[in-house]
Every structure is written in C-alpha cells, then in structure tokens.
Amino acid sequence: MNLLDTIDQPSDLKKLSVKQLPQLCQNIRDFFIERILKNGGHFSANLGVVELTVALHYVYEFTTDKLIWDVGHQAYIHKLLTGRKSEFDTFRKLGGLSGFPKIDESPFDHFGTGHSSTSISAVMGMAEAALLNNKKSKHIAVIGDGSLTGGMAFEALNNLGVSKANVLVIVNDNQMGIDPNLGAINTHLAEIDGIKPNLFENLGLQYDGPQDGHDVVGLVDYFENLKENSGPQILHIKTIKGKGYEPAEKAQTDWHSVSYVKIDPLKPETLEVKPRKFQEVFGHTLLELAEKDERVVGITPAMPSGSSMKIMMDAMPNRVFDVGIAEQHAVTFAAGLALEGKRPFCNIYSSFAQRAYDQIIHDVALQNIPVIFCLDRAGLVGADGPTHHGAFDLAFLNAIPNLTILSPMDEHELRNMMYWAVDYIDGPVVIRYPRGRGSKLDYKNEIQPLEIGSSRTLTSGGKLAILSIGQIGKEVQLTIANDQLEDAVTHIDSRFMKPIDLQKVGELFRSFDKIITIEESCLLGGFGQQIKALAQDSGYQGTITSLGLPDVFVEHGEISELRAKYGLDAEGIGKVISTLL
C-alpha cells in the first residue's frame, strides 16, 4: 500500500502510527523523485528533509503553531503534505505552485521566503507576538543549506539569546548550500559533538544535537518531548543533501536544481552547438583578465558555480573569495581590496544585491572606490519567480552618485564592458547582465574599446526611434528583422544607464516625434523614466512610450511566457511599433 495515497492534509498524516512513518517517507521520496525528474525543480535539498518534514507535521499543529523554511527551496515536501499534492506537477510553472513558500498560496505557508537567513527573525517576531497575546503556540524555523553564513541569522540569534519566546531553531546541517559551505561556522558545526559547550550555548540558547535527521521515529520522539519546553531552543540535525537518490548524493551541487531537459532519459543527446550562457562568458572572461592582470580578484557570496566564478576559482584559488551568503560583507570586503590596489570583480545576483544596498552606497559609492560589480541574473529569471527576478536594480542603483551602470545586449558587449571596467579607476562600476544563453556561437570577440556613456546605433532610418537597454534589445532586433523594419525604425542600444549618452538622446529628441524606450526592468524609476525626465527638461514635444515591467511583483514562469505577458517579446514590441508607425 502506498501510504502517500491516503494523505492530502496534515490531519491525514496524524492518523498513521509512528511505525508507518518510515514507509511513508519512502513513498514520498519515490513520488518526489519521479515528479521532479519529470517536471524540474529544486531537488536535492528536498530529499534531505523528507523525514524532518514528516516528523514536524506529525507532531505539531500548524494551524496554530508556526513553521518557517529559510530560503524555502526545501519546502516541496511541506507543500506535498499540506493540500497541494494534486498540483505537484505545476511547480514553478506560470499559474502553478511557487518553488518557495508563499503566504497567499496556503494557510500553512506562514512566511514567504526565497532569500536566505530571514527565518529566525520572522519566527521570533511571531513568537514575541504570541507571548504578548498570551498564546502558547510553538514557533519553528528550519535553517540550513548555507543560510547560517548570513549575518542576519546571527543578528537574530543574538537577540533570541535574551528572549523568552517559544522558538525552536532547527539547524539542518548538510554541509552544503548550492555549493559546499565554507567558513568558520561550517567548521564549528562539523566539530560539535554534543558534549562541549558550543556557539549556541554560549549565546544563551538551549542546544540539543547533533541528531540523525533521517531517523523519522527518533525525530517524532524528540519533538513530542520538546513540546512542553519553553523558551528559545536549538536542534542540530545532520542530513544528507540528495538522500535516497544516488546521483544527487554523489554530485550535490549539480543536483541542487534540475530541469526536465537535463534528466529526460528519453531525450537523445544532441551535438547541436549552442551559444554559451552569459554566466560562462563572464567566468571565462574573468579568468582571461586575471591571467593578464595580477590585480584582478573575484568575490562571490556562495555562488561560485551559478555565477561561473568557479572557472577562475579552479585555476586561481588564492584569487577568488567565496565569502558565504553574505552580500553585505562581500561588498565592503571588495572595497577594502580595491583600496589596496586590487581590481575586485564582485559578482552578486541582481535580486541579492538588494541585501547590500547600504554597503553599495556607504562603503563604496560615497567614497568613490573602484569596485566592479557584476550583477548576474538581471531582468526576468523565470521559474524562481518574484524573489529572484532582477527587476529593480536599474531603479535602485541609478539614484546613487558616482556609480557607472552598464547593461550589455549580448555576450560580446559583456566582454567589452569587463575589459573596459578593469582600466576604469575613477569610481565604482556596475555591469548587469541576464540569466541564460547569449546569441553568439563564438563568444570570444575581438575586444572593442568603450567610451564612457556611449551608445551604439543598430539600425537607422524612419520616423520612429527605439532606445533599449540590455538583452531585451535582442527582442527589438528580432521584431525589426521579422517585420522588415530596418529602414523604418532607428534602434539605439543605450549600453550605459549612467551616464546616459546625452548627445545621442538629444539627437533623437531633435529628429523624432515618436520614441519608444524598452527595458526588462521596473518602469518606476527606470530607464524609460530617465529618458522622459530628460525630454521634459529639454522641452521635447513628441511622445515617448515606455515598455518594461509594471508596478507588480512579477510571478514565476518561463522567461518567454513572462515577456509575452508583459509585452516584452518580439510580438508585443511589434504591436506597439505598428500602432506608432
């Protein structure tokens, strides 16, 4: 009998005997592996928390108790047990289940996550509110997968150590984030033996562990005994990322997330040559620069594989610094390196750069320190959704003095910008580029010199001008080619958001009474609004139509689907052009 067939809600789970739980865990693993290998999604982290998730829902009542999953990519089993089994095939698809907890998706998702190290702060706030309201509910944060390298987690632990709130922090110790965990905290966790005083106890927190995180019966027994305790507590469990699927256990980084294309056994291997991803072009170009210039160093906040900085890390391990999930530290660390004559390339995903906004302003831009920020995954990222879309960087960075902001349309331009940035020492530079493949089969172009604030003209003619910034310009070029508009439209690739090419923009104001701006970024405070402000200042009398992302948190879905929804694909752009011509 497949016990999972009997479960739709946590109340169904509680009808099983404790002795049946190991079988249920195996049924869950079988179901999860089959579905995620078919449909794609976060893989190995979820396999590592099957027993923990079952035990938590078996013992606690999460209609009144609270449960927060840090980062949240390991919450698929939680969703499976809380009424979403029938929707499991829709994970990360447009209109389907999110790959992360969302409070508007289920009453069992008590706090939305997607970025790391937030769970303890949030659950502590809930627990303090419960004390004020004379409620005896339990409040649980599950944190691991590298999240304890984030400073916010330690700010919360520091506060929790002097609190009386009923908080249980479960440290899911699997030695991994997306890449292997590094740093003194990881070493400390590995050395804890349950006898000597440890960091958590020194902070005034009750500690128990390490416990076997794959012993579901033992976990149930532990949680039952713990229910009557009060105050803040730490449970340290040891788990294996990818547990139960041998390929994932052996290659945990590779199996952090999977796509059906990657693992479809029925899909034959193809010898088709494809353009490299922007991330790979970044990694190879960074290594090129480092080989030419001993000042070049790399910094990544726990994303060496995703950013492709691992290419340089493998070749020059002493010149690449993985600082953990610590974007604030990464930025200020880069400032220190730059002040001592190094040329630091600080690679941070666009959505994670939000976490270091003050450091970018106070520690870098205010002091005009020449750090080179490479913001990966700028624009729409697809299935990871609103917590990961790089929708806001142009808007929130453009307001900062001393920053130079660039956005390449293709991988050749990315290389040109990186080569230019190494020699630009008059202030900090931001190069923001998208996730995914470029358009050039041969990414190794002859490097072309850049002039600061310079745009480039891609087509010239007609009565309509289009100003684009970033890779979305490729959709404009596709529209022009598909609709044979080469002589009807002038298309300018801005390249620089700041400083903008004022000479070229002025020429457009004088020559065209209809202008379109296009960006894969939020419209509020973005590129289009900057052009409109310049138009107003210059007394421009024509019309400017701005295309970009509206004032919403864009949902998850394929990038192509999201572009189509918001009119940023070739078809949508073509419709706007046709109405203006």
Stockholm file with secondary structure:
# STOCKHOLM 1.0

chainA/1-581         MNLLDTIDQPSDLKKLSVKQLPQLCQNIRDFFIERILKNGGHFSANLGVVELTVALHYVYEFTTDKLIWDVGHQAYIHKLLTGRKSEFDTFRKLGGLSGFPKIDESPFDHFGTGHSSTSISAVMGMAEAALLNNKKSKHIAVIGDGSLTGGMAFEALNNLGVSKANVLVIVNDNQMGIDPNLGAINTHLAEIDGIKPNLFENLGLQYDGPQDGHDVVGLVDYFENLKENSGPQILHIKTIKGKGYEPAEKAQTDWHSVSYVKIDPLKPETLEVKPRKFQEVFGHTLLELAEKDERVVGITPAMPSGSSMKIMMDAMPNRVFDVGIAEQHAVTFAAGLALEGKRPFCNIYSSFAQRAYDQIIHDVALQNIPVIFCLDRAGLVGADGPTHHGAFDLAFLNAIPNLTILSPMDEHELRNMMYWAVDYIDGPVVIRYPRGRGSKLDYKNEIQPLEIGSSRTLTSGGKLAILSIGQIGKEVQLTIANDQLEDAVTHIDSRFMKPIDLQKVGELFRSFDKIITIEESCLLGGFGQQIKALAQDSGYQGTITSLGLPDVFVEHGEISELRAKYGLDAEGIGKVISTLL
#=GR chainA/1-581 SS CCGGGGCSSHHHHTTSCGGGHHHHHHHHHHHHHHHHHHHCEECHHHHTTHHHHHHHHHHSCTTTSEEEESSSTTCHHHHHTTTCGGGGGGTTSTTSCCSSCCTTTCTTCCSCCSSSSCHHHHHHHHHHHHHHTTCCCCEEEEEETTGGGSHHHHHHHHHHTTCCCCEEEEEEECSBSSSBCCSHHHHHHHHCCSSSCCHHHHTTCEEEEEEETTCHHHHHHHHHHHTTCCSCEEEEEECCTTTTCHHHHHSTTTTSEECHHHHCTTSCCCCCCCCCBHHHHHHHHHHHHHHHCTTEEEEESSCHHHHTTHHHHHHCGGGEEECCSCHHHHHHHHHHHHHTTCEEEEEEEHHHHGGGHHIIIIIIITTTCCCEEEEESCBCCSTTGGGTCBCSHHHHHHTSTTCEEECCSSHHHHHHHHHHHHHCCSSCEEEECCSSBCSCSCCCCCCCCCCTTCCEEEECCSSEEEEEESTTHHHHHHHHHHTTCTTTEEEEECCEEESCCHHHHHHHHHHCSEEEEEEEEESTTSHHHHHHHHHHHHTCCSEEEEEEECSSCCCCSCHHHHHHHTTCSHHHHHHHHHHHC
#=GC SS_cons         CCGGGGCSSHHHHTTSCGGGHHHHHHHHHHHHHHHHHHHCEECHHHHTTHHHHHHHHHHSCTTTSEEEESSSTTCHHHHHTTTCGGGGGGTTSTTSCCSSCCTTTCTTCCSCCSSSSCHHHHHHHHHHHHHHTTCCCCEEEEEETTGGGSHHHHHHHHHHTTCCCCEEEEEEECSBSSSBCCSHHHHHHHHCCSSSCCHHHHTTCEEEEEEETTCHHHHHHHHHHHTTCCSCEEEEEECCTTTTCHHHHHSTTTTSEECHHHHCTTSCCCCCCCCCBHHHHHHHHHHHHHHHCTTEEEEESSCHHHHTTHHHHHHCGGGEEECCSCHHHHHHHHHHHHHTTCEEEEEEEHHHHGGGHHIIIIIIITTTCCCEEEEESCBCCSTTGGGTCBCSHHHHHHTSTTCEEECCSSHHHHHHHHHHHHHCCSSCEEEECCSSBCSCSCCCCCCCCCCTTCCEEEECCSSEEEEEESTTHHHHHHHHHHTTCTTTEEEEECCEEESCCHHHHHHHHHHCSEEEEEEEEESTTSHHHHHHHHHHHHTCCSEEEEEEECSSCCCCSCHHHHHHHTTCSHHHHHHHHHHHC
//
